[in-house]
Amino acid sequence: MNPGPGGGPTDRVPPGFLAPQPVITSFTPNTARQASQVSAVISGQNLVNVVSVSFAPGDVSATVQPGGDASTLNLSIIVDGGAAIGSHSVTVETGSGATTFANALQIQRSPPPNTLPLPIYEVETGSPRSGYAVVTPDSGSSMPQATLTFGLVQNGILQSQATVLPNAPVDHAVISADMVPEIGRYVAFAIVNTGSVPASMSLTLRDEDGNVAATTSLTLQSRQQIAKFVSEILSFFAAFRGSLTIQSSTPVYIVGLRFTGPVMSTITISGTAASQTNSNSLVFPQFALGGGSATTLALVNDSTSTITGRVDIFDQSGNPMVVRLNGATQSTFSYTIAARGSLTFAPRDSNGQSPF
């Protein structure tokens, strides 16, 4: 280019000349929590004539603040309360082009609220609804470690709780039975048949000397569940100490609970493990919600990669049971858990607090 006499024109960009593209070299700070507002600085080159600044996923928004120059861009960032946990990229568009900086901002989970839990309508009203829970990882994803906790709740405060681990299905089980109804000492059990054929079961109550005190039988159709106090299906004297034996024609999942007044605890199930009918899933035979009963399910990813899958809640007939957990009302809950991360599904109050 040969400038004309006197130095040539200086007030316009020569034809064919492109303004320089923006470049991002850093983003600080690179972490923020859900439901927060933070200030950040983008460093780079040619950060002038900014048209927009956007994030992906789009649950983070930014407003350009004064004080920047061609190498810095000052931002005010707002992170939604439900923003996705993990990495977010940022894109800066100027009059001469756009540039994207990957992994610019890591969104972290908000800490639990520092407040006492409030009463939860679906926990403390109505009659308890009973069903069961099934945890199924996606194809190619590892199985999470899982624990399920039952609780009794009054005025938002947990009165008692008991935690169970997933068990293998059994066709023969024995439950310790120490019952004194007059002082509120009861034994309960829940059984679910996840198989494709009916399960015919015989229940036998024996005293400490091995004598048969009572017997009964029942049949659970495919995908059905039952949850009962022993005293509801077997007649015995006012107080009883011994054992309950359950024999089934096909493998079933069983959990036992002991109640002493409002205090509950789990009972170890002794028996014969059968070949698993749902080896790709974890089955919890009892899931209760309502009338003061609550249930929470904790999943932990102990692997070095992200895991995904779903949790299905079913009623006693094996149909999807809609419950409200983590603010969502549905029967199937998807999960994505980062490496070494965890996730808890629980009934929560208006502040996001769980009674557990």
BALOBA-1460 file (C-alpha; in Angstrom, 3 decimals):
// residues 356
<rec num="1" residu="m" x="0.000" y="0.000" z="0.000"/>
<rec num="2" residu="n" x="1.465" y="3.367" z="-1.050"/>
<rec num="3" residu="p" x="0.040" y="6.290" z="0.917"/>
<rec num="4" residu="g" x="-0.720" y="9.406" z="-1.184"/>
<rec num="5" residu="p" x="0.945" y="12.719" z="-0.832"/>
<rec num="6" residu="g" x="0.871" y="14.015" z="2.695"/>
<rec num="7" residu="g" x="0.628" y="10.530" z="4.225"/>
<rec num="8" residu="g" x="-2.619" y="9.329" z="2.654"/>
<rec num="9" residu="p" x="-5.996" y="8.841" z="4.358"/>
<rec num="10" residu="t" x="-6.033" y="8.043" z="8.103"/>
<rec num="11" residu="d" x="-9.743" y="8.090" z="8.905"/>
<rec num="12" residu="r" x="-10.845" y="4.762" z="7.447"/>
<rec num="13" residu="v" x="-9.793" y="1.098" z="7.214"/>
<rec num="14" residu="p" x="-8.468" y="0.328" z="3.744"/>
<rec num="15" residu="p" x="-10.664" y="-1.952" z="1.623"/>
<rec num="16" residu="g" x="-10.015" y="-5.678" z="2.277"/>
<rec num="17" residu="f" x="-8.428" y="-5.072" z="5.671"/>
<rec num="18" residu="l" x="-10.071" y="-7.130" z="8.499"/>
<rec num="19" residu="a" x="-10.161" y="-5.932" z="12.077"/>
<rec num="20" residu="p" x="-8.296" y="-8.335" z="14.444"/>
<rec num="21" residu="q" x="-10.265" y="-11.219" z="15.957"/>
<rec num="22" residu="p" x="-10.762" y="-11.342" z="19.756"/>
<rec num="23" residu="v" x="-8.625" y="-13.776" z="21.753"/>
<rec num="24" residu="i" x="-9.176" y="-15.103" z="25.324"/>
<rec num="25" residu="t" x="-6.147" y="-16.257" z="27.296"/>
<rec num="26" residu="s" x="-7.581" y="-16.565" z="30.843"/>
<rec num="27" residu="f" x="-10.737" y="-16.302" z="32.938"/>
<rec num="28" residu="t" x="-10.516" y="-15.454" z="36.664"/>
<rec num="29" residu="p" x="-11.806" y="-16.515" z="39.090"/>
<rec num="30" residu="n" x="-12.665" y="-19.841" z="37.506"/>
<rec num="31" residu="t" x="-15.087" y="-21.157" z="40.172"/>
<rec num="32" residu="a" x="-18.492" y="-20.034" z="41.438"/>
<rec num="33" residu="r" x="-21.333" y="-21.562" z="43.424"/>
<rec num="34" residu="q" x="-24.956" y="-22.016" z="42.458"/>
<rec num="35" residu="a" x="-27.233" y="-19.064" z="43.319"/>
<rec num="36" residu="s" x="-24.362" y="-16.568" z="43.513"/>
<rec num="37" residu="q" x="-23.189" y="-13.301" z="41.956"/>
<rec num="38" residu="v" x="-19.467" y="-12.811" z="41.338"/>
<rec num="39" residu="s" x="-17.113" y="-10.460" z="39.509"/>
<rec num="40" residu="a" x="-14.735" y="-11.906" z="36.924"/>
<rec num="41" residu="v" x="-12.085" y="-10.734" z="34.485"/>
<rec num="42" residu="i" x="-11.441" y="-12.046" z="30.993"/>
<rec num="43" residu="s" x="-7.890" y="-11.463" z="29.784"/>
<rec num="44" residu="g" x="-6.819" y="-11.625" z="26.154"/>
<rec num="45" residu="q" x="-6.439" y="-9.498" z="23.048"/>
<rec num="46" residu="n" x="-8.691" y="-7.306" z="20.917"/>
<rec num="47" residu="l" x="-11.501" y="-7.285" z="23.501"/>
<rec num="48" residu="v" x="-13.129" y="-4.138" z="22.121"/>
<rec num="49" residu="n" x="-16.522" y="-3.340" z="20.608"/>
<rec num="50" residu="v" x="-18.032" y="-6.224" z="22.594"/>
<rec num="51" residu="v" x="-21.450" y="-7.288" z="21.312"/>
<rec num="52" residu="s" x="-22.216" y="-10.075" z="23.808"/>
<rec num="53" residu="v" x="-20.761" y="-12.411" z="26.444"/>
<rec num="54" residu="s" x="-22.524" y="-15.768" z="26.877"/>
<rec num="55" residu="f" x="-21.997" y="-19.061" z="28.698"/>
<rec num="56" residu="a" x="-22.822" y="-22.645" z="27.818"/>
<rec num="57" residu="p" x="-24.779" y="-24.157" z="29.487"/>
<rec num="58" residu="g" x="-26.902" y="-21.032" z="29.533"/>
<rec num="59" residu="d" x="-27.720" y="-21.025" z="33.253"/>
<rec num="60" residu="v" x="-24.991" y="-18.420" z="33.834"/>
<rec num="61" residu="s" x="-25.370" y="-14.826" z="32.630"/>
<rec num="62" residu="a" x="-22.882" y="-11.964" z="32.414"/>
<rec num="63" residu="t" x="-22.957" y="-8.184" z="32.121"/>
<rec num="64" residu="v" x="-19.939" y="-6.207" z="30.883"/>
<rec num="65" residu="q" x="-18.742" y="-3.639" z="33.441"/>
<rec num="66" residu="p" x="-16.763" y="-0.440" z="32.749"/>
<rec num="67" residu="g" x="-13.025" y="-0.192" z="33.282"/>
<rec num="68" residu="g" x="-11.732" y="-2.714" z="30.745"/>
<rec num="69" residu="d" x="-9.521" y="-2.210" z="27.718"/>
<rec num="70" residu="a" x="-8.408" y="-4.180" z="24.680"/>
<rec num="71" residu="s" x="-6.722" y="-6.801" z="26.890"/>
<rec num="72" residu="t" x="-9.237" y="-7.090" z="29.758"/>
<rec num="73" residu="l" x="-12.982" y="-7.423" z="30.077"/>
<rec num="74" residu="n" x="-14.680" y="-6.874" z="33.447"/>
<rec num="75" residu="l" x="-17.832" y="-8.921" z="34.072"/>
<rec num="76" residu="s" x="-20.605" y="-9.222" z="36.633"/>
<rec num="77" residu="i" x="-21.779" y="-12.837" z="36.622"/>
<rec num="78" residu="i" x="-25.053" y="-14.251" z="37.959"/>
<rec num="79" residu="v" x="-25.266" y="-18.028" z="38.538"/>
<rec num="80" residu="d" x="-28.754" y="-19.554" z="38.716"/>
<rec num="81" residu="g" x="-29.709" y="-21.576" z="41.780"/>
<rec num="82" residu="g" x="-30.283" y="-24.600" z="39.555"/>
<rec num="83" residu="a" x="-27.177" y="-24.101" z="37.408"/>
<rec num="84" residu="a" x="-25.592" y="-27.308" z="36.156"/>
<rec num="85" residu="i" x="-22.700" y="-28.507" z="38.270"/>
<rec num="86" residu="g" x="-19.423" y="-28.645" z="36.361"/>
<rec num="87" residu="s" x="-17.652" y="-26.848" z="33.545"/>
<rec num="88" residu="h" x="-19.109" y="-23.905" z="31.588"/>
<rec num="89" residu="s" x="-17.548" y="-22.317" z="28.499"/>
<rec num="90" residu="v" x="-17.659" y="-18.580" z="27.711"/>
<rec num="91" residu="t" x="-18.044" y="-16.951" z="24.292"/>
<rec num="92" residu="v" x="-17.153" y="-13.315" z="23.600"/>
<rec num="93" residu="e" x="-18.497" y="-11.738" z="20.414"/>
<rec num="94" residu="t" x="-17.112" y="-8.440" z="19.147"/>
<rec num="95" residu="g" x="-17.695" y="-6.418" z="16.005"/>
<rec num="96" residu="s" x="-14.917" y="-8.376" z="14.283"/>
<rec num="97" residu="g" x="-15.796" y="-11.943" z="15.321"/>
<rec num="98" residu="a" x="-16.316" y="-14.339" z="18.212"/>
<rec num="99" residu="t" x="-14.100" y="-16.586" z="20.337"/>
<rec num="100" residu="t" x="-14.918" y="-19.360" z="22.843"/>
<rec num="101" residu="f" x="-12.885" y="-20.290" z="25.906"/>
<rec num="102" residu="a" x="-13.625" y="-23.821" z="27.127"/>
<rec num="103" residu="n" x="-13.730" y="-24.759" z="30.836"/>
<rec num="104" residu="a" x="-13.814" y="-21.083" z="31.788"/>
<rec num="105" residu="l" x="-16.001" y="-21.442" z="34.873"/>
<rec num="106" residu="q" x="-16.560" y="-24.400" z="37.181"/>
<rec num="107" residu="i" x="-19.946" y="-24.269" z="38.914"/>
<rec num="108" residu="q" x="-19.956" y="-25.822" z="42.377"/>
<rec num="109" residu="r" x="-22.944" y="-26.967" z="44.392"/>
<rec num="110" residu="s" x="-24.355" y="-24.535" z="46.925"/>
<rec num="111" residu="p" x="-23.814" y="-25.566" z="50.563"/>
<rec num="112" residu="p" x="-26.879" y="-26.769" z="52.508"/>
<rec num="113" residu="p" x="-28.875" y="-23.916" z="54.036"/>
<rec num="114" residu="n" x="-27.905" y="-23.134" z="57.613"/>
<rec num="115" residu="t" x="-31.501" y="-23.346" z="58.823"/>
<rec num="116" residu="l" x="-33.696" y="-25.812" z="60.659"/>
<rec num="117" residu="p" x="-35.821" y="-27.945" z="58.299"/>
<rec num="118" residu="l" x="-39.411" y="-26.795" z="57.837"/>
<rec num="119" residu="p" x="-42.430" y="-29.130" z="57.773"/>
<rec num="120" residu="i" x="-42.838" y="-30.803" z="54.365"/>
<rec num="121" residu="y" x="-46.452" y="-31.245" z="53.268"/>
<rec num="122" residu="e" x="-45.989" y="-34.506" z="51.378"/>
<rec num="123" residu="v" x="-44.114" y="-36.042" z="54.333"/>
<rec num="124" residu="e" x="-46.313" y="-35.096" z="57.281"/>
<rec num="125" residu="t" x="-49.825" y="-35.300" z="55.854"/>
<rec num="126" residu="g" x="-52.084" y="-38.085" z="54.652"/>
<rec num="127" residu="s" x="-51.519" y="-41.813" z="54.981"/>
<rec num="128" residu="p" x="-48.098" y="-43.352" z="54.291"/>
<rec num="129" residu="r" x="-47.625" y="-44.569" z="50.741"/>
<rec num="130" residu="s" x="-45.526" y="-47.685" z="50.367"/>
<rec num="131" residu="g" x="-43.569" y="-48.994" z="47.416"/>
<rec num="132" residu="y" x="-40.020" y="-49.840" z="46.383"/>
<rec num="133" residu="a" x="-37.019" y="-48.264" z="44.634"/>
<rec num="134" residu="v" x="-34.805" y="-49.583" z="41.830"/>
<rec num="135" residu="v" x="-31.435" y="-48.032" z="40.899"/>
<rec num="136" residu="t" x="-30.311" y="-48.790" z="37.327"/>
<rec num="137" residu="p" x="-27.087" y="-47.446" z="35.797"/>
<rec num="138" residu="d" x="-26.973" y="-46.524" z="32.126"/>
<rec num="139" residu="s" x="-25.361" y="-48.976" z="29.723"/>
<rec num="140" residu="g" x="-21.589" y="-48.786" z="30.100"/>
<rec num="141" residu="s" x="-21.800" y="-46.847" z="33.377"/>
<rec num="142" residu="s" x="-20.609" y="-48.151" z="36.734"/>
<rec num="143" residu="m" x="-23.010" y="-48.985" z="39.567"/>
<rec num="144" residu="p" x="-23.118" y="-46.379" z="42.360"/>
<rec num="145" residu="q" x="-22.788" y="-47.291" z="46.002"/>
<rec num="146" residu="a" x="-26.248" y="-46.821" z="47.474"/>
<rec num="147" residu="t" x="-27.895" y="-46.583" z="50.889"/>
<rec num="148" residu="l" x="-31.566" y="-46.029" z="51.658"/>
<rec num="149" residu="t" x="-32.712" y="-44.448" z="54.923"/>
<rec num="150" residu="f" x="-36.190" y="-44.586" z="56.455"/>
<rec num="151" residu="g" x="-37.257" y="-41.840" z="58.833"/>
<rec num="152" residu="l" x="-40.098" y="-40.695" z="61.082"/>
<rec num="153" residu="v" x="-40.595" y="-36.919" z="60.926"/>
<rec num="154" residu="q" x="-42.624" y="-34.525" z="63.067"/>
<rec num="155" residu="n" x="-42.809" y="-30.746" z="62.516"/>
<rec num="156" residu="g" x="-39.874" y="-30.939" z="60.127"/>
<rec num="157" residu="i" x="-37.622" y="-32.641" z="62.693"/>
<rec num="158" residu="l" x="-36.386" y="-36.209" z="62.286"/>
<rec num="159" residu="q" x="-37.487" y="-38.358" z="65.234"/>
<rec num="160" residu="s" x="-35.903" y="-41.657" z="64.228"/>
<rec num="161" residu="q" x="-34.118" y="-43.214" z="61.259"/>
<rec num="162" residu="a" x="-32.756" y="-46.532" z="60.012"/>
<rec num="163" residu="t" x="-30.464" y="-47.185" z="57.057"/>
<rec num="164" residu="v" x="-30.356" y="-50.265" z="54.833"/>
<rec num="165" residu="l" x="-27.966" y="-51.473" z="52.159"/>
<rec num="166" residu="p" x="-29.113" y="-53.252" z="48.993"/>
<rec num="167" residu="n" x="-29.358" y="-57.023" z="49.458"/>
<rec num="168" residu="a" x="-29.337" y="-59.941" z="47.070"/>
<rec num="169" residu="p" x="-32.672" y="-61.684" z="46.430"/>
<rec num="170" residu="v" x="-33.381" y="-64.726" z="48.635"/>
<rec num="171" residu="d" x="-35.687" y="-67.725" z="48.539"/>
<rec num="172" residu="h" x="-35.265" y="-68.522" z="52.260"/>
<rec num="173" residu="a" x="-34.951" y="-65.876" z="54.972"/>
<rec num="174" residu="v" x="-35.067" y="-65.704" z="58.771"/>
<rec num="175" residu="i" x="-35.929" y="-62.559" z="60.764"/>
<rec num="176" residu="s" x="-35.499" y="-62.215" z="64.535"/>
<rec num="177" residu="a" x="-38.908" y="-61.465" z="66.073"/>
<rec num="178" residu="d" x="-39.154" y="-59.858" z="69.533"/>
<rec num="179" residu="m" x="-42.580" y="-58.237" z="69.905"/>
<rec num="180" residu="v" x="-44.420" y="-56.648" z="72.838"/>
<rec num="181" residu="p" x="-47.338" y="-54.602" z="71.440"/>
<rec num="182" residu="e" x="-48.288" y="-53.097" z="74.815"/>
<rec num="183" residu="i" x="-44.994" y="-51.188" z="74.980"/>
<rec num="184" residu="g" x="-44.932" y="-50.393" z="71.267"/>
<rec num="185" residu="r" x="-42.384" y="-53.045" z="70.292"/>
<rec num="186" residu="y" x="-43.167" y="-54.312" z="66.795"/>
<rec num="187" residu="v" x="-41.456" y="-56.096" z="63.911"/>
<rec num="188" residu="a" x="-42.248" y="-55.227" z="60.299"/>
<rec num="189" residu="f" x="-41.045" y="-56.481" z="56.940"/>
<rec num="190" residu="a" x="-41.314" y="-55.568" z="53.272"/>
<rec num="191" residu="i" x="-41.023" y="-57.991" z="50.360"/>
<rec num="192" residu="v" x="-40.909" y="-57.254" z="46.627"/>
<rec num="193" residu="n" x="-41.037" y="-59.731" z="43.749"/>
<rec num="194" residu="t" x="-39.186" y="-58.231" z="40.786"/>
<rec num="195" residu="g" x="-39.265" y="-61.510" z="38.870"/>
<rec num="196" residu="s" x="-41.469" y="-62.361" z="35.904"/>
<rec num="197" residu="v" x="-43.483" y="-65.108" z="37.656"/>
<rec num="198" residu="p" x="-45.591" y="-65.107" z="40.862"/>
<rec num="199" residu="a" x="-43.820" y="-65.818" z="44.169"/>
<rec num="200" residu="s" x="-45.634" y="-68.256" z="46.467"/>
<rec num="201" residu="m" x="-44.451" y="-67.770" z="50.044"/>
<rec num="202" residu="s" x="-44.955" y="-69.506" z="53.363"/>
<rec num="203" residu="l" x="-44.395" y="-67.588" z="56.614"/>
<rec num="204" residu="t" x="-43.725" y="-69.477" z="59.841"/>
<rec num="205" residu="l" x="-43.455" y="-67.966" z="63.316"/>
<rec num="206" residu="r" x="-41.403" y="-70.084" z="65.774"/>
<rec num="207" residu="d" x="-40.796" y="-69.482" z="69.471"/>
<rec num="208" residu="e" x="-37.392" y="-69.641" z="71.170"/>
<rec num="209" residu="d" x="-37.681" y="-73.430" z="71.511"/>
<rec num="210" residu="g" x="-38.313" y="-73.879" z="67.795"/>
<rec num="211" residu="n" x="-42.004" y="-74.648" z="68.182"/>
<rec num="212" residu="v" x="-44.354" y="-73.396" z="65.470"/>
<rec num="213" residu="a" x="-46.545" y="-70.609" z="66.871"/>
<rec num="214" residu="a" x="-48.327" y="-69.525" z="63.682"/>
<rec num="215" residu="t" x="-48.204" y="-70.015" z="59.922"/>
<rec num="216" residu="t" x="-49.664" y="-68.324" z="56.881"/>
<rec num="217" residu="s" x="-49.060" y="-68.092" z="53.159"/>
<rec num="218" residu="l" x="-49.275" y="-65.382" z="50.541"/>
<rec num="219" residu="t" x="-48.579" y="-64.844" z="46.861"/>
<rec num="220" residu="l" x="-46.893" y="-61.849" z="45.300"/>
<rec num="221" residu="q" x="-47.470" y="-61.360" z="41.602"/>
<rec num="222" residu="s" x="-44.667" y="-60.157" z="39.349"/>
<rec num="223" residu="r" x="-43.470" y="-56.649" z="40.378"/>
<rec num="224" residu="q" x="-45.724" y="-56.565" z="43.457"/>
<rec num="225" residu="q" x="-44.650" y="-55.463" z="46.938"/>
<rec num="226" residu="i" x="-46.029" y="-55.963" z="50.431"/>
<rec num="227" residu="a" x="-45.136" y="-54.114" z="53.656"/>
<rec num="228" residu="k" x="-46.684" y="-55.345" z="56.922"/>
<rec num="229" residu="f" x="-46.229" y="-55.611" z="60.655"/>
<rec num="230" residu="v" x="-45.885" y="-59.272" z="61.629"/>
<rec num="231" residu="s" x="-48.896" y="-58.869" z="63.920"/>
<rec num="232" residu="e" x="-51.053" y="-57.914" z="60.925"/>
<rec num="233" residu="i" x="-50.745" y="-61.285" z="59.221"/>
<rec num="234" residu="l" x="-49.824" y="-63.744" z="62.008"/>
<rec num="235" residu="s" x="-51.742" y="-64.236" z="65.254"/>
<rec num="236" residu="f" x="-49.736" y="-64.747" z="68.451"/>
<rec num="237" residu="f" x="-49.900" y="-64.029" z="72.154"/>
<rec num="238" residu="a" x="-49.676" y="-60.490" z="73.566"/>
<rec num="239" residu="a" x="-45.885" y="-60.798" z="73.644"/>
<rec num="240" residu="f" x="-43.659" y="-63.036" z="71.554"/>
<rec num="241" residu="r" x="-39.971" y="-63.800" z="71.194"/>
<rec num="242" residu="g" x="-38.628" y="-66.042" z="68.484"/>
<rec num="243" residu="s" x="-38.154" y="-65.892" z="64.708"/>
<rec num="244" residu="l" x="-40.019" y="-65.487" z="61.433"/>
<rec num="245" residu="t" x="-39.065" y="-67.751" z="58.526"/>
<rec num="246" residu="i" x="-40.006" y="-66.809" z="54.971"/>
<rec num="247" residu="q" x="-39.727" y="-69.357" z="52.154"/>
<rec num="248" residu="s" x="-40.439" y="-68.361" z="48.568"/>
<rec num="249" residu="s" x="-40.874" y="-70.305" z="45.333"/>
<rec num="250" residu="t" x="-38.895" y="-67.656" z="43.463"/>
<rec num="251" residu="p" x="-36.240" y="-65.146" z="44.609"/>
<rec num="252" residu="v" x="-37.573" y="-62.030" z="46.363"/>
<rec num="253" residu="y" x="-36.050" y="-58.999" z="48.075"/>
<rec num="254" residu="i" x="-36.738" y="-58.585" z="51.819"/>
<rec num="255" residu="v" x="-36.058" y="-55.918" z="54.445"/>
<rec num="256" residu="g" x="-36.888" y="-56.112" z="58.163"/>
<rec num="257" residu="l" x="-37.522" y="-53.270" z="60.629"/>
<rec num="258" residu="r" x="-37.901" y="-53.191" z="64.416"/>
<rec num="259" residu="f" x="-39.963" y="-50.474" z="66.148"/>
<rec num="260" residu="t" x="-39.846" y="-49.529" z="69.820"/>
<rec num="261" residu="g" x="-42.240" y="-46.627" z="70.143"/>
<rec num="262" residu="p" x="-41.058" y="-44.006" z="67.637"/>
<rec num="263" residu="v" x="-37.548" y="-45.496" z="67.420"/>
<rec num="264" residu="m" x="-36.802" y="-47.753" z="64.469"/>
<rec num="265" residu="s" x="-33.849" y="-49.937" z="63.507"/>
<rec num="266" residu="t" x="-33.106" y="-52.432" z="60.775"/>
<rec num="267" residu="i" x="-33.049" y="-56.193" z="61.313"/>
<rec num="268" residu="t" x="-30.375" y="-58.337" z="59.712"/>
<rec num="269" residu="i" x="-31.867" y="-60.847" z="57.297"/>
<rec num="270" residu="s" x="-30.289" y="-64.300" z="57.480"/>
<rec num="271" residu="g" x="-31.031" y="-66.654" z="54.632"/>
<rec num="272" residu="t" x="-30.092" y="-68.263" z="51.354"/>
<rec num="273" residu="a" x="-29.177" y="-65.897" z="48.532"/>
<rec num="274" residu="a" x="-30.610" y="-66.911" z="45.183"/>
<rec num="275" residu="s" x="-29.360" y="-66.200" z="41.690"/>
<rec num="276" residu="q" x="-30.030" y="-62.540" z="40.983"/>
<rec num="277" residu="t" x="-32.893" y="-61.733" z="38.653"/>
<rec num="278" residu="n" x="-31.879" y="-58.061" z="38.327"/>
<rec num="279" residu="s" x="-28.088" y="-58.192" z="38.413"/>
<rec num="280" residu="n" x="-27.874" y="-54.878" z="36.567"/>
<rec num="281" residu="s" x="-29.955" y="-53.047" z="39.202"/>
<rec num="282" residu="l" x="-30.083" y="-52.383" z="42.929"/>
<rec num="283" residu="v" x="-33.448" y="-53.063" z="44.572"/>
<rec num="284" residu="f" x="-34.696" y="-51.585" z="47.855"/>
<rec num="285" residu="p" x="-37.898" y="-53.425" z="48.932"/>
<rec num="286" residu="q" x="-39.415" y="-50.486" z="50.843"/>
<rec num="287" residu="f" x="-39.896" y="-46.814" z="50.039"/>
<rec num="288" residu="a" x="-42.395" y="-44.922" z="52.219"/>
<rec num="289" residu="l" x="-43.617" y="-41.345" z="52.092"/>
<rec num="290" residu="g" x="-46.465" y="-39.569" z="53.927"/>
<rec num="291" residu="g" x="-48.144" y="-39.665" z="57.316"/>
<rec num="292" residu="g" x="-44.866" y="-38.757" z="59.037"/>
<rec num="293" residu="s" x="-42.797" y="-41.282" z="57.086"/>
<rec num="294" residu="a" x="-39.973" y="-40.246" z="54.785"/>
<rec num="295" residu="t" x="-37.300" y="-41.993" z="52.744"/>
<rec num="296" residu="t" x="-34.007" y="-40.767" z="51.334"/>
<rec num="297" residu="l" x="-31.681" y="-42.473" z="48.853"/>
<rec num="298" residu="a" x="-27.960" y="-41.639" z="48.806"/>
<rec num="299" residu="l" x="-25.767" y="-42.510" z="45.804"/>
<rec num="300" residu="v" x="-21.964" y="-42.313" z="45.833"/>
<rec num="301" residu="n" x="-19.663" y="-42.580" z="42.814"/>
<rec num="302" residu="d" x="-16.400" y="-44.101" z="44.026"/>
<rec num="303" residu="s" x="-15.002" y="-44.462" z="40.509"/>
<rec num="304" residu="t" x="-12.667" y="-42.146" z="38.597"/>
<rec num="305" residu="s" x="-15.190" y="-41.237" z="35.883"/>
<rec num="306" residu="t" x="-18.693" y="-39.760" z="35.737"/>
<rec num="307" residu="i" x="-21.573" y="-42.205" z="36.133"/>
<rec num="308" residu="t" x="-25.159" y="-41.881" z="34.925"/>
<rec num="309" residu="g" x="-28.395" y="-43.774" z="35.416"/>
<rec num="310" residu="r" x="-31.878" y="-43.552" z="36.878"/>
<rec num="311" residu="v" x="-33.884" y="-44.242" z="40.024"/>
<rec num="312" residu="d" x="-37.419" y="-45.635" z="39.589"/>
<rec num="313" residu="i" x="-40.028" y="-45.556" z="42.363"/>
<rec num="314" residu="f" x="-42.878" y="-48.101" z="42.135"/>
<rec num="315" residu="d" x="-46.044" y="-48.590" z="44.193"/>
<rec num="316" residu="q" x="-47.149" y="-51.878" z="45.743"/>
<rec num="317" residu="s" x="-48.724" y="-53.011" z="42.471"/>
<rec num="318" residu="g" x="-45.550" y="-52.342" z="40.510"/>
<rec num="319" residu="n" x="-46.856" y="-49.178" z="38.841"/>
<rec num="320" residu="p" x="-44.803" y="-45.948" z="38.784"/>
<rec num="321" residu="m" x="-45.308" y="-44.065" z="42.078"/>
<rec num="322" residu="v" x="-45.029" y="-40.289" z="41.781"/>
<rec num="323" residu="v" x="-43.142" y="-38.743" z="44.713"/>
<rec num="324" residu="r" x="-41.542" y="-35.362" z="45.355"/>
<rec num="325" residu="l" x="-37.779" y="-35.554" z="45.804"/>
<rec num="326" residu="n" x="-35.226" y="-32.744" z="45.435"/>
<rec num="327" residu="g" x="-38.033" y="-30.411" z="44.386"/>
<rec num="328" residu="a" x="-39.166" y="-32.581" z="41.441"/>
<rec num="329" residu="t" x="-42.456" y="-34.509" z="41.381"/>
<rec num="330" residu="q" x="-42.090" y="-37.662" z="39.288"/>
<rec num="331" residu="s" x="-41.537" y="-41.418" z="39.473"/>
<rec num="332" residu="t" x="-38.235" y="-41.645" z="37.569"/>
<rec num="333" residu="f" x="-35.205" y="-39.573" z="38.557"/>
<rec num="334" residu="s" x="-32.112" y="-39.412" z="36.358"/>
<rec num="335" residu="y" x="-28.692" y="-38.964" z="37.936"/>
<rec num="336" residu="t" x="-25.286" y="-37.788" z="36.740"/>
<rec num="337" residu="i" x="-22.576" y="-38.023" z="39.394"/>
<rec num="338" residu="a" x="-19.029" y="-36.750" z="38.904"/>
<rec num="339" residu="a" x="-16.005" y="-38.883" z="39.779"/>
<rec num="340" residu="r" x="-15.802" y="-39.297" z="43.584"/>
<rec num="341" residu="g" x="-19.027" y="-37.307" z="43.836"/>
<rec num="342" residu="s" x="-22.362" y="-38.069" z="45.465"/>
<rec num="343" residu="l" x="-26.060" y="-37.304" z="45.140"/>
<rec num="344" residu="t" x="-28.942" y="-37.653" z="47.603"/>
<rec num="345" residu="f" x="-32.607" y="-37.895" z="46.638"/>
<rec num="346" residu="a" x="-34.773" y="-36.706" z="49.537"/>
<rec num="347" residu="p" x="-37.971" y="-34.802" z="50.313"/>
<rec num="348" residu="r" x="-36.984" y="-31.151" z="50.817"/>
<rec num="349" residu="d" x="-38.615" y="-28.058" z="52.272"/>
<rec num="350" residu="s" x="-38.951" y="-24.636" z="50.611"/>
<rec num="351" residu="n" x="-35.323" y="-23.857" z="51.541"/>
<rec num="352" residu="g" x="-34.037" y="-27.055" z="49.944"/>
<rec num="353" residu="q" x="-33.364" y="-28.576" z="53.365"/>
<rec num="354" residu="s" x="-33.997" y="-32.259" z="54.091"/>
<rec num="355" residu="p" x="-35.073" y="-33.533" z="57.532"/>
<rec num="356" residu="f" x="-32.367" y="-36.233" z="57.325"/>
